[in-house]
Amino acid sequence: MEPQKRVVGVKQSRKAIREGRARRVYLAGDADPALVEPIAAECAAAGIPVETGRTMAQLGRACGIAVGASVVVELLC
């Protein structure tokens, strides 16, 4: 993913979802459910597709960061 077309992390992701800027959301399957379940619920209410098949380490690598990521949002152009 290109850096300008995504946000990483819970706070920035929730903001993008609330503002209607999210195209797709990626939730790590091994992330703390207390963090990702509210985001999944927000996405369901807003009709935003959610993918959960990756780990935190895989999401972090896909975004080019050295740590894991529990939530990544692909932004609308």
All heavy atoms as a GROMACS GRO file, in nm:
protein
  556
    1MET      N    1   0.084  -0.119   0.000
    1MET     CA    2   0.000   0.000   0.000
    1MET      C    3   0.087   0.124   0.000
    1MET      O    4   0.189   0.128   0.068
    1MET     CB    5  -0.086   0.002   0.126
    1MET     CG    6  -0.211  -0.078   0.116
    1MET     SD    7  -0.313  -0.054   0.261
    1MET     CE    8  -0.315  -0.220   0.320
    2GLU      N    9   0.044   0.225  -0.070
    2GLU     CA   10   0.118   0.350  -0.073
    2GLU      C   11   0.092   0.426   0.057
    2GLU      O   12  -0.020   0.428   0.106
    2GLU     CB   13   0.073   0.433  -0.192
    2GLU     CG   14   0.106   0.369  -0.326
    2GLU     CD   15   0.059   0.454  -0.441
    2GLU    OE1   16   0.070   0.577  -0.433
    2GLU    OE2   17   0.010   0.395  -0.537
    3PRO      N   18   0.195   0.491   0.113
    3PRO     CA   19   0.180   0.558   0.243
    3PRO      C   20   0.068   0.661   0.248
    3PRO      O   21  -0.002   0.672   0.347
    3PRO     CB   22   0.316   0.624   0.264
    3PRO     CG   23   0.410   0.546   0.179
    3PRO     CD   24   0.330   0.495   0.064
    4GLN      N   25   0.049   0.738   0.143
    4GLN     CA   26  -0.052   0.841   0.147
    4GLN      C   27  -0.194   0.787   0.130
    4GLN      O   28  -0.290   0.860   0.148
    4GLN     CB   29  -0.023   0.951   0.043
    4GLN     CG   30  -0.040   0.906  -0.101
    4GLN     CD   31   0.082   0.841  -0.161
    4GLN    OE1   32   0.172   0.797  -0.090
    4GLN    NE2   33   0.088   0.833  -0.291
    5LYS      N   34  -0.208   0.658   0.101
    5LYS     CA   35  -0.340   0.601   0.077
    5LYS      C   36  -0.385   0.508   0.189
    5LYS      O   37  -0.475   0.431   0.172
    5LYS     CB   38  -0.340   0.527  -0.056
    5LYS     CG   39  -0.319   0.620  -0.172
    5LYS     CD   40  -0.340   0.550  -0.302
    5LYS     CE   41  -0.320   0.649  -0.416
    5LYS     NZ   42  -0.346   0.590  -0.544
    6ARG      N   43  -0.320   0.518   0.306
    6ARG     CA   44  -0.357   0.434   0.417
    6ARG      C   45  -0.321   0.501   0.548
    6ARG      O   46  -0.239   0.591   0.551
    6ARG     CB   47  -0.291   0.298   0.409
    6ARG     CG   48  -0.140   0.310   0.400
    6ARG     CD   49  -0.071   0.220   0.494
    6ARG     NE   50   0.071   0.215   0.464
    6ARG     CZ   51   0.162   0.287   0.529
    6ARG    NH1   52   0.126   0.367   0.624
    6ARG    NH2   53   0.290   0.278   0.497
    7VAL      N   54  -0.388   0.456   0.653
    7VAL     CA   55  -0.351   0.497   0.788
    7VAL      C   56  -0.334   0.370   0.870
    7VAL      O   57  -0.396   0.267   0.844
    7VAL     CB   58  -0.454   0.591   0.855
    7VAL    CG1   59  -0.459   0.725   0.784
    7VAL    CG2   60  -0.591   0.530   0.859
    8VAL      N   61  -0.245   0.378   0.969
    8VAL     CA   62  -0.213   0.263   1.053
    8VAL      C   63  -0.239   0.300   1.198
    8VAL      O   64  -0.206   0.410   1.242
    8VAL     CB   65  -0.064   0.224   1.037
    8VAL    CG1   66  -0.029   0.106   1.125
    8VAL    CG2   67  -0.031   0.195   0.892
    9GLY      N   68  -0.299   0.208   1.270
    9GLY     CA   69  -0.323   0.230   1.413
    9GLY      C   70  -0.469   0.254   1.444
    9GLY      O   71  -0.548   0.293   1.358
   10VAL      N   72  -0.504   0.229   1.568
   10VAL     CA   73  -0.643   0.234   1.611
   10VAL      C   74  -0.701   0.375   1.604
   10VAL      O   75  -0.807   0.397   1.546
   10VAL     CB   76  -0.658   0.175   1.753
   10VAL    CG1   77  -0.799   0.192   1.805
   10VAL    CG2   78  -0.618   0.028   1.754
   11LYS      N   79  -0.632   0.473   1.662
   11LYS     CA   80  -0.687   0.609   1.668
   11LYS      C   81  -0.706   0.669   1.530
   11LYS      O   82  -0.814   0.723   1.498
   11LYS     CB   83  -0.598   0.699   1.753
   11LYS     CG   84  -0.605   0.669   1.899
   11LYS     CD   85  -0.518   0.765   1.977
   11LYS     CE   86  -0.520   0.731   2.124
   11LYS     NZ   87  -0.437   0.823   2.203
   12GLN      N   88  -0.603   0.662   1.446
   12GLN     CA   89  -0.614   0.720   1.312
   12GLN      C   90  -0.716   0.644   1.227
   12GLN      O   91  -0.786   0.704   1.146
   12GLN     CB   92  -0.477   0.720   1.244
   12GLN     CG   93  -0.379   0.818   1.306
   12GLN     CD   94  -0.428   0.961   1.296
   12GLN    OE1   95  -0.478   1.004   1.193
   12GLN    NE2   96  -0.414   1.035   1.404
   13SER      N   97  -0.725   0.514   1.247
   13SER     CA   98  -0.821   0.433   1.171
   13SER      C   99  -0.964   0.470   1.208
   13SER      O  100  -1.049   0.488   1.121
   13SER     CB  101  -0.796   0.285   1.196
   13SER     OG  102  -0.670   0.248   1.146
   14ARG      N  103  -0.990   0.482   1.339
   14ARG     CA  104  -1.126   0.518   1.382
   14ARG      C  105  -1.164   0.656   1.328
   14ARG      O  106  -1.278   0.678   1.287
   14ARG     CB  107  -1.135   0.516   1.534
   14ARG     CG  108  -1.127   0.374   1.589
   14ARG     CD  109  -1.149   0.373   1.734
   14ARG     NE  110  -1.294   0.360   1.752
   14ARG     CZ  111  -1.349   0.322   1.864
   14ARG    NH1  112  -1.276   0.295   1.969
   14ARG    NH2  113  -1.479   0.310   1.873
   15LYS      N  114  -1.069   0.748   1.326
   15LYS     CA  115  -1.095   0.881   1.274
   15LYS      C  116  -1.131   0.874   1.125
   15LYS      O  117  -1.227   0.937   1.081
   15LYS     CB  118  -0.972   0.970   1.296
   15LYS     CG  119  -0.989   1.111   1.249
   15LYS     CD  120  -0.865   1.194   1.280
   15LYS     CE  121  -0.881   1.334   1.228
   15LYS     NZ  122  -0.760   1.414   1.249
   16ALA      N  123  -1.055   0.797   1.048
   16ALA     CA  124  -1.082   0.784   0.904
   16ALA      C  125  -1.218   0.721   0.879
   16ALA      O  126  -1.291   0.762   0.789
   16ALA     CB  127  -0.972   0.702   0.838
   17ILE      N  128  -1.255   0.622   0.961
   17ILE     CA  129  -1.385   0.556   0.946
   17ILE      C  130  -1.497   0.656   0.977
   17ILE      O  131  -1.593   0.668   0.900
   17ILE     CB  132  -1.394   0.432   1.037
   17ILE    CG1  133  -1.296   0.325   0.988
   17ILE    CG2  134  -1.537   0.379   1.042
   17ILE    CD1  135  -1.270   0.215   1.089
   18ARG      N  136  -1.485   0.728   1.087
   18ARG     CA  137  -1.587   0.827   1.125
   18ARG      C  138  -1.603   0.937   1.021
   18ARG      O  139  -1.713   0.986   0.998
   18ARG     CB  140  -1.553   0.891   1.260
   18ARG     CG  141  -1.588   0.805   1.380
   18ARG     CD  142  -1.583   0.886   1.508
   18ARG     NE  143  -1.453   0.949   1.527
   18ARG     CZ  144  -1.352   0.898   1.595
   18ARG    NH1  145  -1.365   0.782   1.653
   18ARG    NH2  146  -1.238   0.963   1.607
   19GLU      N  147  -1.492   0.977   0.959
   19GLU     CA  148  -1.495   1.084   0.860
   19GLU      C  149  -1.536   1.036   0.721
   19GLU      O  150  -1.544   1.116   0.628
   19GLU     CB  151  -1.358   1.151   0.852
   19GLU     CG  152  -1.323   1.228   0.978
   19GLU     CD  153  -1.184   1.286   0.976
   19GLU    OE1  154  -1.105   1.255   0.881
   19GLU    OE2  155  -1.151   1.361   1.069
   20GLY      N  156  -1.561   0.906   0.704
   20GLY     CA  157  -1.604   0.854   0.576
   20GLY      C  158  -1.492   0.844   0.473
   20GLY      O  159  -1.518   0.844   0.353
   21ARG      N  160  -1.367   0.836   0.518
   21ARG     CA  161  -1.253   0.829   0.427
   21ARG      C  162  -1.203   0.687   0.405
   21ARG      O  163  -1.108   0.666   0.330
   21ARG     CB  164  -1.138   0.915   0.480
   21ARG     CG  165  -1.173   1.062   0.490
   21ARG     CD  166  -1.054   1.147   0.534
   21ARG     NE  167  -1.007   1.109   0.667
   21ARG     CZ  168  -0.881   1.080   0.697
   21ARG    NH1  169  -0.788   1.084   0.605
   21ARG    NH2  170  -0.846   1.049   0.820
   22ALA      N  171  -1.264   0.588   0.469
   22ALA     CA  172  -1.215   0.450   0.462
   22ALA      C  173  -1.278   0.374   0.347
   22ALA      O  174  -1.400   0.375   0.330
   22ALA     CB  175  -1.244   0.379   0.594
   23ARG      N  176  -1.194   0.307   0.270
   23ARG     CA  177  -1.242   0.221   0.161
   23ARG      C  178  -1.250   0.076   0.208
   23ARG      O  179  -1.345   0.005   0.180
   23ARG     CB  180  -1.148   0.230   0.042
   23ARG     CG  181  -1.180   0.127  -0.066
   23ARG     CD  182  -1.083   0.133  -0.178
   23ARG     NE  183  -1.099   0.263  -0.243
   23ARG     CZ  184  -1.016   0.310  -0.334
   23ARG    NH1  185  -0.911   0.241  -0.370
   23ARG    NH2  186  -1.037   0.426  -0.389
   24ARG      N  187  -1.148   0.031   0.280
   24ARG     CA  188  -1.139  -0.106   0.328
   24ARG      C  189  -1.057  -0.105   0.455
   24ARG      O  190  -0.964  -0.027   0.470
   24ARG     CB  191  -1.072  -0.195   0.224
   24ARG     CG  192  -1.057  -0.339   0.265
   24ARG     CD  193  -0.996  -0.424   0.153
   24ARG     NE  194  -1.069  -0.412   0.027
   24ARG     CZ  195  -1.178  -0.483  -0.005
   24ARG    NH1  196  -1.225  -0.571   0.079
   24ARG    NH2  197  -1.237  -0.466  -0.120
   25VAL      N  198  -1.091  -0.194   0.548
   25VAL     CA  199  -1.021  -0.203   0.675
   25VAL      C  200  -0.962  -0.342   0.692
   25VAL      O  201  -1.028  -0.442   0.664
   25VAL     CB  202  -1.117  -0.170   0.793
   25VAL    CG1  203  -1.049  -0.190   0.926
   25VAL    CG2  204  -1.170  -0.028   0.780
   26TYR      N  205  -0.838  -0.347   0.737
   26TYR     CA  206  -0.768  -0.472   0.763
   26TYR      C  207  -0.746  -0.483   0.913
   26TYR      O  208  -0.687  -0.394   0.974
   26TYR     CB  209  -0.632  -0.474   0.692
   26TYR     CG  210  -0.644  -0.462   0.542
   26TYR    CD1  211  -0.648  -0.338   0.480
   26TYR    CD2  212  -0.653  -0.575   0.462
   26TYR    CE1  213  -0.660  -0.326   0.343
   26TYR    CE2  214  -0.665  -0.566   0.326
   26TYR     CZ  215  -0.669  -0.440   0.266
   26TYR     OH  216  -0.682  -0.430   0.128
   27LEU      N  217  -0.799  -0.589   0.972
   27LEU     CA  218  -0.784  -0.614   1.115
   27LEU      C  219  -0.698  -0.737   1.135
   27LEU      O  220  -0.722  -0.841   1.073
   27LEU     CB  221  -0.921  -0.636   1.181
   27LEU     CG  222  -1.022  -0.522   1.169
   27LEU    CD1  223  -1.155  -0.565   1.230
   27LEU    CD2  224  -0.971  -0.397   1.237
   28ALA      N  225  -0.600  -0.727   1.222
   28ALA     CA  226  -0.512  -0.840   1.249
   28ALA      C  227  -0.588  -0.945   1.329
   28ALA      O  228  -0.655  -0.914   1.428
   28ALA     CB  229  -0.389  -0.794   1.326
   29GLY      N  230  -0.576  -1.069   1.287
   29GLY     CA  231  -0.645  -1.178   1.354
   29GLY      C  232  -0.592  -1.207   1.493
   29GLY      O  233  -0.663  -1.262   1.576
   30ASP      N  234  -0.467  -1.167   1.519
   30ASP     CA  235  -0.409  -1.192   1.650
   30ASP      C  236  -0.406  -1.067   1.740
   30ASP      O  237  -0.342  -1.066   1.843
   30ASP     CB  238  -0.267  -1.249   1.636
   30ASP     CG  239  -0.172  -1.158   1.561
   30ASP    OD1  240  -0.218  -1.061   1.496
   30ASP    OD2  241  -0.050  -1.182   1.567
   31ALA      N  242  -0.477  -0.964   1.700
   31ALA     CA  243  -0.483  -0.841   1.781
   31ALA      C  244  -0.581  -0.859   1.897
   31ALA      O  245  -0.668  -0.946   1.894
   31ALA     CB  246  -0.526  -0.723   1.694
   32ASP      N  247  -0.567  -0.776   1.997
   32ASP     CA  248  -0.654  -0.778   2.114
   32ASP      C  249  -0.798  -0.749   2.070
   32ASP      O  250  -0.825  -0.645   2.011
   32ASP     CB  251  -0.608  -0.671   2.213
   32ASP     CG  252  -0.688  -0.668   2.341
   32ASP    OD1  253  -0.787  -0.743   2.354
   32ASP    OD2  254  -0.652  -0.589   2.430
   33PRO      N  255  -0.892  -0.841   2.098
   33PRO     CA  256  -1.031  -0.819   2.058
   33PRO      C  257  -1.091  -0.690   2.114
   33PRO      O  258  -1.177  -0.629   2.050
   33PRO     CB  259  -1.104  -0.942   2.113
   33PRO     CG  260  -0.999  -1.046   2.126
   33PRO     CD  261  -0.872  -0.972   2.158
   34ALA      N  262  -1.045  -0.646   2.229
   34ALA     CA  263  -1.097  -0.522   2.287
   34ALA      C  264  -1.063  -0.402   2.198
   34ALA      O  265  -1.134  -0.301   2.200
   34ALA     CB  266  -1.041  -0.501   2.427
   35LEU      N  267  -0.959  -0.412   2.118
   35LEU     CA  268  -0.921  -0.304   2.027
   35LEU      C  269  -0.992  -0.314   1.893
   35LEU      O  270  -1.038  -0.213   1.840
   35LEU     CB  271  -0.770  -0.306   2.002
   35LEU     CG  272  -0.679  -0.271   2.118
   35LEU    CD1  273  -0.534  -0.290   2.077
   35LEU    CD2  274  -0.704  -0.129   2.163
   36VAL      N  275  -1.000  -0.434   1.839
   36VAL     CA  276  -1.049  -0.447   1.702
   36VAL      C  277  -1.199  -0.469   1.689
   36VAL      O  278  -1.258  -0.434   1.587
   36VAL     CB  279  -0.972  -0.556   1.625
   36VAL    CG1  280  -0.826  -0.518   1.610
   36VAL    CG2  281  -0.986  -0.691   1.688
   37GLU      N  282  -1.263  -0.525   1.790
   37GLU     CA  283  -1.407  -0.549   1.779
   37GLU      C  284  -1.489  -0.421   1.765
   37GLU      O  285  -1.581  -0.416   1.682
   37GLU     CB  286  -1.456  -0.634   1.896
   37GLU     CG  287  -1.414  -0.780   1.881
   37GLU     CD  288  -1.452  -0.868   1.999
   37GLU    OE1  289  -1.512  -0.817   2.097
   37GLU    OE2  290  -1.422  -0.988   1.993
   38PRO      N  291  -1.460  -0.313   1.840
   38PRO     CA  292  -1.535  -0.190   1.817
   38PRO      C  293  -1.515  -0.133   1.676
   38PRO      O  294  -1.608  -0.079   1.616
   38PRO     CB  295  -1.479  -0.093   1.922
   38PRO     CG  296  -1.421  -0.180   2.027
   38PRO     CD  297  -1.370  -0.302   1.955
   39ILE      N  298  -1.396  -0.150   1.622
   39ILE     CA  299  -1.371  -0.102   1.486
   39ILE      C  300  -1.449  -0.186   1.386
   39ILE      O  301  -1.508  -0.132   1.291
   39ILE     CB  302  -1.220  -0.103   1.456
   39ILE    CG1  303  -1.152   0.002   1.544
   39ILE    CG2  304  -1.193  -0.077   1.308
   39ILE    CD1  305  -1.002   0.003   1.536
   40ALA      N  306  -1.452  -0.316   1.407
   40ALA     CA  307  -1.531  -0.404   1.318
   40ALA      C  308  -1.678  -0.364   1.322
   40ALA      O  309  -1.745  -0.364   1.218
   40ALA     CB  310  -1.512  -0.549   1.359
   41ALA      N  311  -1.729  -0.330   1.440
   41ALA     CA  312  -1.869  -0.289   1.453
   41ALA      C  313  -1.895  -0.158   1.379
   41ALA      O  314  -1.998  -0.143   1.312
   41ALA     CB  315  -1.906  -0.277   1.600
   42GLU      N  316  -1.802  -0.064   1.390
   42GLU     CA  317  -1.817   0.064   1.318
   42GLU      C  318  -1.819   0.041   1.168
   42GLU      O  319  -1.897   0.103   1.096
   42GLU     CB  320  -1.703   0.159   1.354
   42GLU     CG  321  -1.711   0.220   1.491
   42GLU     CD  322  -1.598   0.317   1.518
   42GLU    OE1  323  -1.564   0.397   1.428
   42GLU    OE2  324  -1.543   0.312   1.629
   43CYS      N  325  -1.732  -0.049   1.122
   43CYS     CA  326  -1.727  -0.080   0.979
   43CYS      C  327  -1.856  -0.146   0.931
   43CYS      O  328  -1.907  -0.113   0.824
   43CYS     CB  329  -1.608  -0.171   0.949
   43CYS     SG  330  -1.450  -0.090   0.969
   44ALA      N  331  -1.909  -0.237   1.011
   44ALA     CA  332  -2.034  -0.303   0.974
   44ALA      C  333  -2.147  -0.201   0.964
   44ALA      O  334  -2.227  -0.205   0.870
   44ALA     CB  335  -2.068  -0.410   1.077
   45ALA      N  336  -2.152  -0.108   1.057
   45ALA     CA  337  -2.257  -0.006   1.055
   45ALA      C  338  -2.242   0.088   0.935
   45ALA      O  339  -2.342   0.135   0.880
   45ALA     CB  340  -2.253   0.076   1.185
   46ALA      N  341  -2.118   0.112   0.893
   46ALA     CA  342  -2.093   0.204   0.781
   46ALA      C  343  -2.086   0.132   0.646
   46ALA      O  344  -2.072   0.197   0.544
   46ALA     CB  345  -1.963   0.280   0.806
   47GLY      N  346  -2.092  -0.001   0.647
   47GLY     CA  347  -2.085  -0.076   0.522
   47GLY      C  348  -1.946  -0.082   0.461
   47GLY      O  349  -1.931  -0.094   0.341
   48ILE      N  350  -1.844  -0.074   0.545
   48ILE     CA  351  -1.705  -0.078   0.499
   48ILE      C  352  -1.656  -0.222   0.505
   48ILE      O  353  -1.667  -0.286   0.610
   48ILE     CB  354  -1.617   0.013   0.586
   48ILE    CG1  355  -1.667   0.157   0.578
   48ILE    CG2  356  -1.471   0.003   0.544
   48ILE    CD1  357  -1.606   0.249   0.682
   49PRO      N  358  -1.600  -0.275   0.396
   49PRO     CA  359  -1.549  -0.412   0.397
   49PRO      C  360  -1.432  -0.428   0.493
   49PRO      O  361  -1.348  -0.340   0.505
   49PRO     CB  362  -1.504  -0.437   0.254
   49PRO     CG  363  -1.536  -0.316   0.176
   49PRO     CD  364  -1.585  -0.210   0.266
   50VAL      N  365  -1.429  -0.543   0.561
   50VAL     CA  366  -1.324  -0.573   0.658
   50VAL      C  367  -1.257  -0.705   0.620
   50VAL      O  368  -1.325  -0.802   0.587
   50VAL     CB  369  -1.383  -0.585   0.801
   50VAL    CG1  370  -1.278  -0.629   0.900
   50VAL    CG2  371  -1.447  -0.454   0.843
   51GLU      N  372  -1.124  -0.706   0.626
   51GLU     CA  373  -1.047  -0.829   0.603
   51GLU      C  374  -0.973  -0.862   0.731
   51GLU      O  375  -0.915  -0.774   0.794
   51GLU     CB  376  -0.948  -0.811   0.488
   51GLU     CG  377  -1.018  -0.800   0.354
   51GLU     CD  378  -0.920  -0.807   0.238
   51GLU    OE1  379  -0.811  -0.866   0.253
   51GLU    OE2  380  -0.954  -0.752   0.133
   52THR      N  381  -0.972  -0.991   0.767
   52THR     CA  382  -0.911  -1.031   0.894
   52THR      C  383  -0.810  -1.144   0.880
   52THR      O  384  -0.767  -1.199   0.980
   52THR     CB  385  -1.020  -1.077   0.993
   52THR    OG1  386  -1.093  -1.184   0.934
   52THR    CG2  387  -1.113  -0.965   1.030
   53GLY      N  388  -0.766  -1.178   0.763
   53GLY     CA  389  -0.682  -1.295   0.744
   53GLY      C  390  -0.534  -1.279   0.770
   53GLY      O  391  -0.458  -1.371   0.746
   54ARG      N  392  -0.489  -1.164   0.820
   54ARG     CA  393  -0.346  -1.142   0.840
   54ARG      C  394  -0.313  -1.123   0.987
   54ARG      O  395  -0.398  -1.086   1.066
   54ARG     CB  396  -0.302  -1.019   0.762
   54ARG     CG  397  -0.315  -1.037   0.612
   54ARG     CD  398  -0.272  -0.912   0.537
   54ARG     NE  399  -0.277  -0.932   0.394
   54ARG     CZ  400  -0.382  -0.904   0.319
   54ARG    NH1  401  -0.490  -0.854   0.373
   54ARG    NH2  402  -0.377  -0.924   0.189
   55THR      N  403  -0.186  -1.145   1.020
   55THR     CA  404  -0.140  -1.122   1.158
   55THR      C  405  -0.092  -0.976   1.171
   55THR      O  406  -0.075  -0.906   1.070
   55THR     CB  407  -0.023  -1.215   1.193
   55THR    OG1  408   0.089  -1.182   1.111
   55THR    CG2  409  -0.061  -1.362   1.176
   56MET      N  410  -0.066  -0.937   1.295
   56MET     CA  411  -0.014  -0.802   1.319
   56MET      C  412   0.120  -0.783   1.249
   56MET      O  413   0.144  -0.678   1.188
   56MET     CB  414   0.000  -0.777   1.470
   56MET     CG  415  -0.132  -0.764   1.541
   56MET     SD  416  -0.115  -0.741   1.720
   56MET     CE  417  -0.031  -0.585   1.729
   57ALA      N  418   0.206  -0.884   1.255
   57ALA     CA  419   0.338  -0.874   1.190
   57ALA      C  420   0.323  -0.859   1.039
   57ALA      O  421   0.393  -0.778   0.977
   57ALA     CB  422   0.422  -0.997   1.224
   58GLN      N  423   0.232  -0.934   0.979
   58GLN     CA  424   0.211  -0.925   0.834
   58GLN      C  425   0.159  -0.788   0.795
   58GLN      O  426   0.202  -0.730   0.695
   58GLN     CB  427   0.114  -1.033   0.788
   58GLN     CG  428   0.172  -1.173   0.793
   58GLN     CD  429   0.067  -1.280   0.768
   58GLN    OE1  430  -0.049  -1.265   0.805
   58GLN    NE2  431   0.110  -1.390   0.706
   59LEU      N  432   0.065  -0.733   0.872
   59LEU     CA  433   0.012  -0.600   0.840
   59LEU      C  434   0.121  -0.494   0.855
   59LEU      O  435   0.131  -0.403   0.773
   59LEU     CB  436  -0.106  -0.565   0.931
   59LEU     CG  437  -0.238  -0.634   0.899
   59LEU    CD1  438  -0.344  -0.594   1.001
   59LEU    CD2  439  -0.285  -0.600   0.759
   60GLY      N  440   0.202  -0.507   0.959
   60GLY     CA  441   0.311  -0.411   0.978
   60GLY      C  442   0.409  -0.414   0.862
   60GLY      O  443   0.447  -0.310   0.808
   61ARG      N  444   0.448  -0.534   0.820
   61ARG     CA  445   0.540  -0.547   0.706
   61ARG      C  446   0.478  -0.491   0.578
   61ARG      O  447   0.545  -0.424   0.500
   61ARG     CB  448   0.579  -0.693   0.684
   61ARG     CG  449   0.690  -0.739   0.777
   61ARG     CD  450   0.747  -0.873   0.734
   61ARG     NE  451   0.647  -0.979   0.725
   61ARG     CZ  452   0.612  -1.058   0.826
   61ARG    NH1  453   0.667  -1.044   0.944
   61ARG    NH2  454   0.520  -1.152   0.808
   62ALA      N  455   0.350  -0.517   0.556
   62ALA     CA  456   0.283  -0.468   0.436
   62ALA      C  457   0.280  -0.315   0.431
   62ALA      O  458   0.280  -0.256   0.323
   62ALA     CB  459   0.140  -0.522   0.430
   63CYS      N  460   0.283  -0.254   0.549
   63CYS     CA  461   0.281  -0.108   0.556
   63CYS      C  462   0.421  -0.048   0.566
   63CYS      O  463   0.436   0.073   0.575
   63CYS     CB  464   0.197  -0.062   0.676
   63CYS     SG  465   0.024  -0.102   0.657
   64GLY      N  466   0.522  -0.134   0.569
   64GLY     CA  467   0.658  -0.087   0.574
   64GLY      C  468   0.703  -0.034   0.710
   64GLY      O  469   0.791   0.051   0.717
   65ILE      N  470   0.641  -0.085   0.817
   65ILE     CA  471   0.682  -0.043   0.951
   65ILE      C  472   0.747  -0.161   1.022
   65ILE      O  473   0.722  -0.276   0.988
   65ILE     CB  474   0.566   0.015   1.033
   65ILE    CG1  475   0.453  -0.086   1.051
   65ILE    CG2  476   0.513   0.142   0.967
   65ILE    CD1  477   0.340  -0.039   1.141
   66ALA      N  478   0.830  -0.131   1.121
   66ALA     CA  479   0.908  -0.235   1.188
   66ALA      C  480   0.833  -0.305   1.300
   66ALA      O  481   0.883  -0.400   1.358
   66ALA     CB  482   1.036  -0.173   1.244
   67VAL      N  483   0.714  -0.260   1.332
   67VAL     CA  484   0.634  -0.320   1.439
   67VAL      C  485   0.503  -0.371   1.380
   67VAL      O  486   0.466  -0.339   1.268
   67VAL     CB  487   0.606  -0.218   1.552
   67VAL    CG1  488   0.734  -0.178   1.620
   67VAL    CG2  489   0.532  -0.098   1.499
   68GLY      N  490   0.432  -0.449   1.459
   68GLY     CA  491   0.303  -0.500   1.414
   68GLY      C  492   0.196  -0.392   1.412
   68GLY      O  493   0.208  -0.290   1.478
   69ALA      N  494   0.094  -0.416   1.334
   69ALA     CA  495  -0.018  -0.322   1.324
   69ALA      C  496  -0.148  -0.400   1.346
   69ALA      O  497  -0.170  -0.501   1.280
   69ALA     CB  498  -0.020  -0.254   1.188
   70SER      N  499  -0.230  -0.353   1.438
   70SER     CA  500  -0.357  -0.423   1.462
   70SER      C  501  -0.465  -0.379   1.364
   70SER      O  502  -0.554  -0.457   1.331
   70SER     CB  503  -0.403  -0.400   1.606
   70SER     OG  504  -0.414  -0.263   1.633
   71VAL      N  505  -0.456  -0.254   1.316
   71VAL     CA  506  -0.558  -0.202   1.224
   71VAL      C  507  -0.488  -0.119   1.116
   71VAL      O  508  -0.401  -0.037   1.145
   71VAL     CB  509  -0.657  -0.110   1.297
   71VAL    CG1  510  -0.766  -0.060   1.201
   71VAL    CG2  511  -0.720  -0.179   1.416
   72VAL      N  512  -0.530  -0.142   0.992
   72VAL     CA  513  -0.485  -0.061   0.878
   72VAL      C  514  -0.607  -0.026   0.797
   72VAL      O  515  -0.692  -0.112   0.771
   72VAL     CB  516  -0.383  -0.138   0.790
   72VAL    CG1  517  -0.343  -0.055   0.670
   72VAL    CG2  518  -0.261  -0.178   0.871
   73VAL      N  519  -0.616   0.099   0.757
   73VAL     CA  520  -0.729   0.144   0.675
   73VAL      C  521  -0.677   0.191   0.541
   73VAL      O  522  -0.588   0.276   0.533
   73VAL     CB  523  -0.806   0.260   0.744
   73VAL    CG1  524  -0.912   0.317   0.651
   73VAL    CG2  525  -0.870   0.211   0.872
   74GLU      N  526  -0.733   0.135   0.435
   74GLU     CA  527  -0.707   0.181   0.299
   74GLU      C  528  -0.803   0.298   0.275
   74GLU      O  529  -0.924   0.283   0.292
   74GLU     CB  530  -0.734   0.068   0.200
   74GLU     CG  531  -0.709   0.103   0.057
   74GLU     CD  532  -0.742  -0.012  -0.035
   74GLU    OE1  533  -0.747  -0.128   0.010
   74GLU    OE2  534  -0.763   0.015  -0.153
   75LEU      N  535  -0.747   0.412   0.238
   75LEU     CA  536  -0.828   0.533   0.222
   75LEU      C  537  -0.884   0.547   0.081
   75LEU      O  538  -0.827   0.495  -0.015
   75LEU     CB  539  -0.744   0.656   0.255
   75LEU     CG  540  -0.688   0.663   0.395
   75LEU    CD1  541  -0.593   0.781   0.408
   75LEU    CD2  542  -0.799   0.673   0.499
   76LEU      N  543  -0.993   0.619   0.072
   76LEU     CA  544  -1.047   0.656  -0.057
   76LEU      C  545  -0.950   0.753  -0.123
   76LEU      O  546  -0.881   0.828  -0.054
   76LEU     CB  547  -1.183   0.725  -0.040
   76LEU     CG  548  -1.294   0.638   0.018
   76LEU    CD1  549  -1.414   0.723   0.055
   76LEU    CD2  550  -1.334   0.529  -0.079
   77CYS      N  551  -0.945   0.755  -0.253
   77CYS     CA  552  -0.851   0.845  -0.324
   77CYS      C  553  -0.885   0.990  -0.306
   77CYS      O  554  -0.984   1.036  -0.281
   77CYS     CB  555  -0.849   0.813  -0.471
   77CYS     SG  556  -0.777   0.652  -0.501
   0.00000   0.00000   0.00000
